[in-house]
């Protein structure tokens, strides 16, 4: 990472982050929501608002919303068409939330991550929904289809303008 200019050493020898935006972009080359996690597709027939009400009442389920829904917490771009949610146990979450399995036409993607870092620095929003950290949402959008990369750029623009609020 030092050779790529993502990290640098100060005079005391401590490592420091160069450009967090460049780091997120490089991270997206190695990691992707769909390619780096076990994904299952579902339908919430009553739409995303109904799903979010169920998610907020999830209780003991480990989850974190990402993608467009998470990004809208900081930089709304366009209405979300689908939910992307990290879960520790997709089958348990799908059952609890009353989701229907779907091979096509899904509006909910549940991702079981190989490592728990996706839950690091997550936060609960004012509606009681756990969302991933802004950097995680950005990389998930960068590697997504359609308008997702544009949403990632909008989110990262917000992150630049509000760096002190999310890097604490």
Backbone as a chain_set.jsonl record, in Angstrom:
{"seq": "XXXXXXXXXXXXXXXXXXXXXXXXXXXXXXXXXXXXXXXXXXXXXXXXXXXXXXXXXXXXXXXXXXXXXXXXXXXXXXXXXXXXXXXXXXXXXXXXXXXXXXXXXXXXXXXXXXXXXXXXXXXXXXXXXXXXXXXXXXXXXXXXXXXXXXXXXXXXXXXXXXXXXXXX", "coords": {"N": [[0.82, -1.182, 0.0], [2.057, 1.155, 0.595], [3.765, 1.49, -1.593], [1.906, 2.016, -3.571], [1.068, 4.481, -2.869], [-0.969, 4.79, -1.07], [-0.649, 4.622, 1.635], [1.561, 6.284, 3.909], [4.674, 6.84, 5.594], [5.34, 8.716, 8.482], [7.702, 11.032, 10.005], [8.207, 9.834, 12.444], [7.883, 7.214, 11.852], [5.376, 6.137, 11.844], [2.491, 4.768, 10.247], [0.367, 6.389, 7.957], [-2.729, 7.332, 6.467], [-3.0, 8.108, 3.07], [-4.773, 9.183, 0.586], [-8.051, 8.678, 1.292], [-10.116, 8.325, -0.491], [-8.91, 7.299, -2.8], [-8.033, 4.928, -1.678], [-10.483, 3.612, -1.168], [-11.337, 3.286, -3.818], [-9.323, 1.591, -4.811], [-9.734, -0.585, -3.123], [-12.172, -1.463, -4.101], [-11.365, -2.766, -6.391], [-10.515, -5.217, -5.554], [-12.53, -6.203, -3.999], [-15.978, -6.895, -3.934], [-19.48, -6.397, -3.573], [-21.223, -8.417, -4.627], [-19.405, -10.313, -5.69], [-17.739, -11.002, -3.56], [-19.139, -12.073, -1.459], [-21.591, -14.388, -0.11], [-24.469, -14.484, -1.821], [-27.979, -14.223, -1.678], [-31.147, -14.044, -3.254], [-34.206, -12.266, -2.918], [-37.742, -11.497, -2.661], [-39.553, -8.81, -1.454], [-42.73, -8.418, -1.25], [-44.288, -6.2, -0.541], [-42.726, -4.029, -0.883], [-39.84, -1.793, -0.421], [-40.144, 0.105, 1.778], [-41.805, -1.359, 3.57], [-40.145, -3.529, 4.082], [-38.012, -2.231, 5.412], [-39.259, -1.46, 7.78], [-39.622, -3.942, 8.983], [-36.972, -4.737, 9.221], [-35.97, -2.834, 11.022], [-37.16, -3.718, 13.318], [-35.776, -5.966, 13.918], [-34.433, -6.966, 16.147], [-32.521, -9.351, 17.636], [-31.036, -10.058, 15.371], [-28.056, -10.083, 13.457], [-27.167, -7.641, 11.295], [-26.602, -5.347, 8.561], [-27.471, -2.651, 6.643], [-26.629, -1.793, 3.319], [-25.352, -0.29, 0.258], [-27.548, 1.539, -1.937], [-29.629, 2.209, -0.141], [-28.258, 2.593, 2.284], [-26.475, 4.648, 1.539], [-28.235, 6.728, 1.126], [-28.588, 7.785, 3.596], [-26.676, 9.692, 3.9], [-26.085, 10.936, 1.437], [-28.39, 11.381, -0.608], [-29.296, 10.096, -3.718], [-30.931, 8.916, -5.711], [-34.16, 7.344, -5.634], [-34.045, 4.212, -3.986], [-33.974, 1.075, -5.598], [-33.627, -1.497, -4.889], [-32.841, -3.498, -2.02], [-29.828, -3.978, -0.3], [-28.37, -6.037, 1.923], [-26.232, -6.9, 4.509], [-25.989, -9.87, 6.301], [-25.683, -12.083, 9.085], [-26.822, -14.575, 8.966], [-28.508, -15.611, 6.358], [-30.779, -17.23, 5.766], [-32.157, -17.271, 8.21], [-32.666, -14.511, 8.555], [-34.238, -13.988, 6.266], [-36.471, -15.566, 6.795], [-37.402, -14.398, 9.204], [-38.024, -11.831, 8.317], [-39.969, -12.351, 6.48], [-39.464, -12.788, 3.747], [-39.584, -13.743, 0.28], [-38.117, -16.325, -1.615], [-36.319, -15.654, -4.657], [-35.604, -16.103, -8.065], [-35.487, -14.387, -10.137], [-36.252, -10.911, -10.688], [-35.909, -9.881, -8.14], [-36.023, -7.804, -5.179], [-34.548, -7.612, -2.978], [-31.371, -8.249, -1.759], [-29.562, -10.454, 0.094], [-26.573, -10.702, 1.828], [-24.157, -12.867, 2.93], [-21.34, -12.309, 4.605], [-17.842, -13.217, 4.221], [-16.129, -12.392, 6.141], [-16.372, -10.556, 9.203], [-15.886, -7.817, 9.011], [-17.522, -6.076, 7.604], [-19.477, -5.267, 9.298], [-18.204, -3.614, 11.028], [-17.934, -0.429, 12.471], [-20.512, 0.182, 11.837], [-23.692, 1.841, 12.148], [-26.625, 2.818, 13.963], [-29.455, 4.206, 12.55], [-31.796, 7.023, 12.73], [-34.245, 5.789, 12.427], [-33.948, 3.372, 13.567], [-32.542, 1.487, 12.127], [-29.781, -0.473, 11.245], [-26.957, 0.609, 9.59], [-24.228, 0.247, 7.297], [-20.825, 1.479, 7.558], [-19.929, 4.608, 5.991], [-17.738, 4.316, 4.135], [-17.807, 1.581, 3.548], [-20.332, 1.376, 2.328], [-19.783, 2.953, 0.097], [-17.794, 1.458, -1.315], [-19.274, -0.83, -1.87], [-21.211, 0.213, -3.572], [-19.585, 1.186, -5.642], [-18.837, -1.138, -6.911], [-21.136, -2.128, -7.9], [-24.027, -2.658, -10.103], [-25.467, -0.79, -12.92], [-26.62, 2.387, -12.019], [-25.198, 2.449, -9.693], [-22.283, 2.941, -9.427], [-22.234, 5.734, -9.954], [-23.744, 6.651, -7.819], [-21.972, 5.959, -5.804], [-19.879, 7.762, -6.304], [-21.174, 10.18, -5.747], [-21.702, 9.78, -3.023], [-19.055, 9.62, -2.062], [-18.228, 12.197, -2.656], [-19.805, 13.596, -0.808], [-18.641, 12.509, 1.481], [-16.097, 13.638, 1.364], [-16.717, 16.341, 1.793], [-17.675, 16.2, 4.361], [-15.865, 15.044, 6.122], [-14.993, 15.023, 8.822], [-17.229, 14.199, 10.224], [-17.707, 11.489, 9.658], [-15.326, 10.092, 9.951], [-14.629, 9.642, 12.58]], "CA": [[0.0, 0.0, 0.0], [2.96, 2.303, 0.551], [4.233, 1.646, -2.982], [0.815, 2.576, -4.366], [0.791, 5.829, -2.39], [-2.172, 4.804, -0.241], [-0.164, 4.852, 2.988], [2.904, 6.844, 3.969], [5.254, 6.877, 6.938], [5.771, 10.047, 8.91], [9.069, 11.069, 10.53], [8.303, 8.915, 13.576], [7.735, 5.854, 11.34], [3.978, 5.695, 11.896], [1.782, 4.725, 8.969], [-0.773, 7.3, 7.835], [-3.506, 7.196, 5.244], [-2.869, 9.182, 2.091], [-6.095, 9.553, 0.107], [-9.031, 7.645, 1.6], [-10.92, 8.085, -1.693], [-8.125, 6.382, -3.633], [-8.05, 3.64, -0.987], [-11.789, 2.999, -1.438], [-11.343, 2.872, -5.223], [-8.456, 0.41, -4.93], [-10.429, -1.655, -2.413], [-13.192, -1.953, -5.017], [-10.767, -3.656, -7.403], [-10.324, -6.53, -4.943], [-13.703, -6.583, -3.229], [-17.254, -6.483, -4.505], [-20.623, -6.905, -2.816], [-21.697, -9.681, -5.193], [-18.357, -11.312, -5.917], [-16.995, -11.329, -2.344], [-20.054, -12.546, -0.421], [-22.607, -15.36, -0.534], [-25.665, -13.687, -2.078], [-29.262, -14.859, -1.971], [-32.102, -13.051, -3.752], [-35.565, -12.399, -2.375], [-38.745, -10.478, -2.966], [-40.434, -8.266, -0.411], [-43.84, -8.01, -2.117], [-44.867, -4.91, -0.145], [-41.77, -2.979, -1.2], [-38.737, -1.498, 0.485], [-40.556, 0.685, 3.064], [-42.279, -2.438, 4.439], [-38.956, -4.271, 4.492], [-37.249, -1.455, 6.389], [-39.967, -1.545, 9.067], [-39.304, -5.256, 9.549], [-35.549, -4.741, 9.56], [-35.801, -2.027, 12.235], [-37.654, -4.516, 14.445], [-35.061, -7.242, 13.818], [-34.027, -7.468, 17.453], [-31.225, -9.989, 17.827], [-30.372, -10.404, 14.116], [-26.907, -9.264, 13.067], [-27.344, -7.19, 9.924], [-26.266, -3.952, 8.27], [-27.932, -2.244, 5.315], [-25.594, -1.145, 2.512], [-25.806, 0.127, -1.063], [-28.325, 2.771, -2.109], [-30.37, 2.538, 1.077], [-27.314, 3.147, 3.254], [-25.95, 5.914, 1.018], [-29.253, 7.768, 1.251], [-28.437, 8.378, 4.924], [-25.72, 10.797, 3.827], [-26.108, 11.615, 0.14], [-29.472, 10.802, -1.421], [-29.016, 10.228, -5.141], [-32.184, 8.562, -6.379], [-34.834, 6.323, -4.825], [-33.486, 2.86, -4.081], [-34.805, 0.079, -6.289], [-33.416, -2.787, -4.235], [-32.127, -3.462, -0.746], [-28.648, -4.825, -0.151], [-28.224, -6.133, 3.373], [-25.344, -7.912, 5.058], [-26.591, -10.609, 7.408], [-24.89, -13.212, 9.551], [-27.53, -15.8, 8.58], [-29.516, -15.188, 5.376], [-32.016, -18.007, 5.902], [-32.845, -16.795, 9.41], [-33.152, -13.155, 8.28], [-35.327, -14.076, 5.285], [-37.654, -16.095, 7.481], [-37.869, -13.397, 10.174], [-38.564, -10.673, 7.604], [-41.039, -12.795, 5.588], [-39.065, -12.63, 2.347], [-39.823, -14.892, -0.599], [-36.971, -16.577, -2.505], [-36.554, -15.214, -6.037], [-34.531, -16.319, -9.027], [-35.449, -13.167, -10.945], [-37.156, -9.879, -10.223], [-35.761, -9.657, -6.701], [-35.799, -6.441, -4.71], [-33.735, -7.73, -1.768], [-30.2, -9.122, -1.819], [-28.945, -10.695, 1.391], [-25.185, -11.117, 1.646], [-23.446, -13.418, 4.076], [-19.931, -11.995, 4.362], [-16.841, -14.175, 4.684], [-15.51, -11.819, 7.343], [-17.285, -9.641, 9.873], [-15.495, -6.405, 8.933], [-18.594, -5.252, 7.03], [-20.282, -4.76, 10.404], [-17.402, -2.648, 11.774], [-18.286, 0.988, 12.356], [-21.91, 0.392, 11.44], [-24.408, 2.692, 13.11], [-28.083, 2.745, 13.907], [-30.004, 5.511, 12.15], [-32.911, 7.529, 13.546], [-35.378, 4.882, 12.288], [-33.615, 2.115, 14.218], [-31.972, 0.567, 11.143], [-28.322, -0.501, 11.258], [-26.367, 0.819, 8.266], [-22.775, 0.108, 7.259], [-20.043, 2.711, 7.537], [-19.957, 5.222, 4.661], [-16.729, 3.75, 3.228], [-18.303, 0.275, 3.098], [-21.4, 1.639, 1.361], [-19.157, 3.47, -1.129], [-17.165, 0.375, -2.087], [-20.341, -1.708, -2.362], [-21.82, 0.888, -4.724], [-18.603, 1.248, -6.735], [-18.751, -2.435, -7.588], [-22.484, -2.552, -8.254], [-24.486, -2.46, -11.483], [-26.28, 0.375, -13.281], [-26.268, 3.711, -11.504], [-24.471, 2.326, -8.42], [-21.015, 3.689, -9.384], [-22.525, 7.169, -9.853], [-24.149, 6.862, -6.434], [-20.738, 5.899, -5.012], [-19.167, 9.028, -6.48], [-21.929, 11.188, -4.997], [-21.454, 9.518, -1.612], [-17.68, 9.999, -1.741], [-18.202, 13.668, -2.64], [-20.331, 13.973, 0.505], [-17.645, 12.116, 2.474], [-15.041, 14.657, 1.331], [-17.232, 17.574, 2.402], [-18.068, 15.949, 5.753], [-14.91, 14.05, 6.603], [-14.924, 14.968, 10.295], [-18.41, 13.532, 10.805], [-17.726, 10.034, 9.467], [-14.024, 9.458, 10.233], [-14.362, 9.653, 14.017]], "C": [[0.874, 1.259, 0.0], [3.419, 2.566, -0.88], [3.177, 2.278, -3.871], [0.422, 3.975, -3.92], [-0.455, 5.936, -1.522], [-1.837, 5.064, 1.225], [1.22, 5.482, 2.9], [3.365, 6.857, 5.415], [5.669, 8.304, 7.262], [7.18, 9.944, 9.497], [9.278, 10.112, 11.69], [8.174, 7.454, 13.139], [6.322, 5.313, 11.394], [3.354, 5.725, 10.509], [0.571, 5.649, 9.018], [-1.438, 7.088, 6.489], [-3.256, 8.384, 4.343], [-4.257, 9.657, 1.695], [-7.084, 8.428, 0.405], [-9.864, 7.32, 0.365], [-10.195, 7.108, -2.621], [-8.102, 4.99, -3.008], [-9.367, 2.909, -1.248], [-11.844, 2.5, -2.882], [-10.475, 1.639, -5.456], [-9.094, -0.81, -4.273], [-11.469, -2.282, -3.333], [-12.659, -2.852, -6.121], [-10.623, -5.082, -6.881], [-11.574, -7.076, -4.265], [-14.948, -6.1, -3.954], [-18.396, -7.121, -3.739], [-21.046, -8.28, -3.325], [-20.59, -10.718, -5.283], [-17.623, -11.752, -4.648], [-17.862, -11.89, -1.214], [-20.983, -13.611, -0.991], [-23.93, -14.617, -0.617], [-26.874, -14.592, -2.301], [-30.261, -13.756, -2.298], [-33.506, -13.353, -3.256], [-36.464, -11.295, -2.912], [-39.449, -10.095, -1.662], [-41.61, -7.697, -1.189], [-44.448, -6.651, -1.764], [-43.899, -3.745, -0.338], [-40.761, -2.687, -0.099], [-39.17, -0.813, 1.784], [-41.051, -0.378, 4.055], [-41.106, -3.265, 4.955], [-38.208, -3.52, 5.59], [-37.931, -1.434, 7.753], [-39.652, -2.868, 9.761], [-37.854, -5.313, 10.021], [-35.32, -3.976, 10.862], [-36.234, -2.795, 13.481], [-36.921, -5.85, 14.567], [-34.594, -7.804, 15.145], [-32.628, -8.037, 17.467], [-30.504, -10.388, 16.534], [-29.171, -9.49, 13.875], [-27.066, -8.931, 11.587], [-26.796, -5.776, 9.792], [-26.662, -3.679, 6.829], [-26.792, -1.522, 4.599], [-26.195, -0.666, 1.196], [-26.581, 1.425, -1.042], [-29.07, 3.179, -0.851], [-29.453, 3.139, 2.14], [-26.832, 4.521, 2.799], [-26.949, 7.045, 1.18], [-29.242, 8.415, 2.639], [-27.593, 9.652, 4.856], [-25.859, 11.605, 2.542], [-27.155, 10.959, -0.751], [-29.217, 11.111, -2.886], [-30.289, 10.032, -5.949], [-32.861, 7.505, -5.507], [-34.236, 4.937, -5.064], [-34.485, 1.928, -4.761], [-34.733, -1.277, -5.613], [-32.668, -2.562, -2.934], [-30.958, -4.424, -0.818], [-28.35, -4.842, 1.343], [-27.242, -7.257, 3.712], [-26.049, -8.555, 6.242], [-25.662, -11.746, 7.811], [-25.496, -14.53, 9.069], [-28.693, -15.412, 7.66], [-30.835, -15.937, 5.54], [-32.832, -17.525, 7.098], [-33.442, -15.404, 9.182], [-34.342, -13.197, 7.326], [-36.606, -14.581, 5.934], [-38.246, -15.042, 8.417], [-38.553, -12.234, 9.469], [-39.663, -11.047, 6.602], [-40.723, -12.608, 4.114], [-39.326, -13.906, 1.563], [-38.616, -15.092, -1.506], [-37.318, -16.17, -3.94], [-35.343, -15.521, -6.903], [-34.397, -15.118, -9.955], [-36.44, -12.173, -10.353], [-37.051, -9.558, -8.744], [-35.625, -8.166, -6.388], [-35.015, -6.429, -3.397], [-32.594, -8.709, -2.034], [-29.633, -9.229, -0.414], [-27.561, -11.267, 1.151], [-24.63, -11.635, 2.968], [-21.959, -13.191, 3.819], [-19.006, -13.088, 4.876], [-16.172, -13.704, 5.965], [-16.446, -10.756, 7.911], [-16.939, -8.175, 9.761], [-16.594, -5.519, 8.364], [-19.49, -4.657, 8.116], [-19.521, -3.714, 11.239], [-17.846, -1.229, 11.457], [-19.689, 1.226, 11.803], [-22.574, 1.236, 12.514], [-25.907, 2.536, 12.92], [-28.629, 4.125, 13.592], [-31.224, 5.883, 13.014], [-34.153, 6.643, 13.462], [-35.11, 3.517, 12.92], [-33.021, 1.075, 13.298], [-30.456, 0.67, 11.183], [-27.826, -0.369, 9.818], [-24.851, 0.691, 8.374], [-22.115, 1.478, 7.345], [-20.067, 3.293, 6.118], [-18.939, 4.628, 3.67], [-17.169, 2.387, 2.698], [-19.41, 0.457, 2.069], [-20.812, 2.106, 0.038], [-18.54, 2.348, -1.954], [-18.216, -0.587, -2.623], [-21.03, -1.093, -3.58], [-20.86, 0.95, -5.908], [-18.599, -0.026, -7.565], [-20.112, -2.959, -8.033], [-22.851, -2.227, -9.69], [-25.161, -1.101, -11.692], [-25.755, 1.68, -12.739], [-25.454, 3.652, -10.212], [-23.133, 3.062, -8.401], [-21.213, 5.21, -9.307], [-22.966, 7.525, -8.434], [-22.927, 6.854, -5.516], [-19.971, 7.213, -5.108], [-19.858, 10.147, -5.707], [-21.7, 11.026, -3.494], [-20.039, 9.947, -1.233], [-17.496, 11.517, -1.797], [-18.714, 14.182, -1.301], [-19.298, 13.675, 1.587], [-16.502, 13.128, 2.517], [-15.489, 15.936, 2.028], [-17.498, 17.435, 3.896], [-17.125, 14.967, 6.449], [-14.872, 13.927, 8.129], [-16.108, 14.22, 10.898], [-18.382, 12.02, 10.658], [-16.418, 9.359, 9.818], [-13.684, 9.417, 11.713], [-14.038, 8.275, 14.52]], "O": [[0.478, 2.297, -0.529], [3.461, 3.712, -1.328], [3.505, 2.994, -4.817], [-0.457, 4.594, -4.521], [-0.946, 7.036, -1.265], [-2.631, 5.647, 1.963], [1.961, 5.249, 1.945], [2.554, 6.882, 6.341], [6.262, 9.003, 6.441], [7.779, 8.868, 9.48], [10.389, 9.629, 11.907], [8.336, 6.55, 13.958], [6.083, 4.161, 11.033], [3.656, 6.601, 9.699], [-0.158, 5.68, 10.01], [-0.796, 6.717, 5.507], [-3.293, 9.531, 4.788], [-4.857, 10.46, 2.408], [-6.972, 7.342, -0.163], [-10.277, 6.175, 0.183], [-10.812, 6.192, -3.163], [-8.147, 3.987, -3.721], [-9.361, 1.709, -1.52], [-12.346, 1.406, -3.138], [-10.851, 0.746, -6.215], [-9.008, -1.924, -4.79], [-11.63, -3.503, -3.345], [-13.415, -3.615, -6.722], [-10.609, -6.037, -7.657], [-11.666, -8.272, -3.99], [-14.957, -5.008, -4.523], [-18.288, -8.266, -3.301], [-21.209, -9.208, -2.534], [-20.818, -11.89, -4.979], [-16.947, -12.78, -4.663], [-17.356, -12.153, -0.123], [-21.141, -13.721, -2.207], [-24.457, -14.169, 0.401], [-26.799, -15.591, -3.016], [-30.233, -12.678, -1.704], [-33.937, -14.504, -3.181], [-36.018, -10.32, -3.517], [-39.875, -10.951, -0.886], [-41.506, -6.6, -1.739], [-45.064, -6.017, -2.621], [-44.217, -2.606, 0.004], [-40.819, -3.25, 0.994], [-38.602, -1.127, 2.831], [-40.747, -0.302, 5.246], [-41.076, -3.653, 6.122], [-37.814, -4.118, 6.591], [-37.252, -1.393, 8.779], [-39.441, -2.91, 10.973], [-37.551, -5.863, 11.08], [-34.554, -4.425, 11.715], [-35.727, -2.546, 14.575], [-37.396, -6.761, 15.245], [-34.378, -9.011, 15.257], [-31.652, -7.301, 17.326], [-29.443, -11.009, 16.605], [-29.255, -8.277, 14.065], [-27.096, -9.821, 10.737], [-26.557, -5.094, 10.789], [-26.242, -4.384, 5.911], [-26.074, -0.729, 5.209], [-27.416, -0.642, 1.041], [-26.308, 2.309, -0.23], [-29.137, 4.365, -0.526], [-29.834, 4.092, 2.82], [-26.789, 5.457, 3.597], [-26.556, 8.199, 1.352], [-29.828, 9.482, 2.829], [-27.774, 10.572, 5.653], [-25.76, 12.831, 2.567], [-26.835, 10.082, -1.554], [-28.952, 12.257, -3.249], [-30.668, 10.875, -6.761], [-32.19, 6.838, -4.718], [-33.96, 4.549, -6.199], [-35.689, 2.0, -4.517], [-35.64, -2.101, -5.737], [-31.958, -1.57, -2.767], [-31.078, -5.537, -1.33], [-28.109, -3.8, 1.952], [-27.393, -8.397, 3.271], [-26.634, -7.867, 7.079], [-24.945, -12.3, 6.978], [-24.772, -15.488, 8.797], [-29.732, -14.944, 8.125], [-31.902, -15.328, 5.457], [-34.052, -17.387, 7.009], [-34.582, -15.143, 9.566], [-35.343, -12.517, 7.551], [-37.694, -14.079, 5.653], [-39.457, -14.823, 8.42], [-39.55, -11.708, 9.964], [-40.227, -10.171, 5.947], [-41.613, -12.302, 3.319], [-39.294, -15.007, 2.113], [-38.135, -14.133, -2.109], [-38.457, -16.32, -4.381], [-34.205, -15.239, -6.527], [-33.321, -14.861, -10.495], [-37.349, -12.548, -9.613], [-37.991, -9.025, -8.153], [-35.174, -7.378, -7.219], [-34.837, -5.379, -2.78], [-32.812, -9.838, -2.471], [-29.267, -8.224, 0.196], [-27.392, -12.201, 0.367], [-24.633, -10.937, 3.982], [-21.381, -13.807, 2.924], [-19.326, -13.793, 5.832], [-15.708, -14.51, 6.771], [-17.217, -10.137, 7.177], [-17.626, -7.345, 10.356], [-16.596, -4.315, 8.62], [-20.179, -3.663, 7.884], [-20.119, -3.015, 12.057], [-18.099, -0.887, 10.302], [-20.014, 2.327, 11.358], [-22.086, 1.335, 13.64], [-26.381, 2.167, 11.845], [-28.311, 5.098, 14.275], [-31.616, 5.136, 13.911], [-35.026, 6.727, 14.326], [-35.939, 2.612, 12.825], [-32.994, -0.107, 13.642], [-29.904, 1.77, 11.159], [-28.222, -1.136, 8.94], [-24.265, 0.99, 9.414], [-22.778, 2.507, 7.217], [-20.208, 2.547, 5.149], [-19.255, 4.457, 2.493], [-16.933, 2.069, 1.533], [-19.427, -0.231, 1.048], [-21.283, 1.705, -1.027], [-18.743, 2.291, -3.167], [-18.061, -1.11, -3.727], [-21.39, -1.808, -4.516], [-21.279, 0.785, -7.054], [-18.383, 0.01, -8.777], [-20.228, -4.096, -8.489], [-22.078, -1.594, -10.408], [-25.392, -0.36, -10.736], [-24.601, 2.043, -12.962], [-25.058, 4.693, -9.687], [-22.859, 3.762, -7.426], [-20.428, 5.897, -8.654], [-22.602, 8.578, -7.911], [-22.848, 7.637, -4.57], [-19.471, 7.718, -4.103], [-19.192, 10.971, -5.08], [-21.524, 12.011, -2.777], [-19.844, 10.572, -0.19], [-16.682, 12.062, -1.051], [-18.13, 15.097, -0.721], [-19.096, 14.477, 2.499], [-15.993, 13.441, 3.593], [-14.718, 16.543, 2.772], [-17.543, 18.432, 4.617], [-17.557, 14.157, 7.269], [-14.731, 12.824, 8.657], [-15.987, 13.66, 11.987], [-18.987, 11.324, 11.473], [-16.397, 8.138, 9.973], [-12.529, 9.172, 12.061], [-13.786, 8.097, 15.712]]}, "num_chains": 1, "name": "protein.A"}
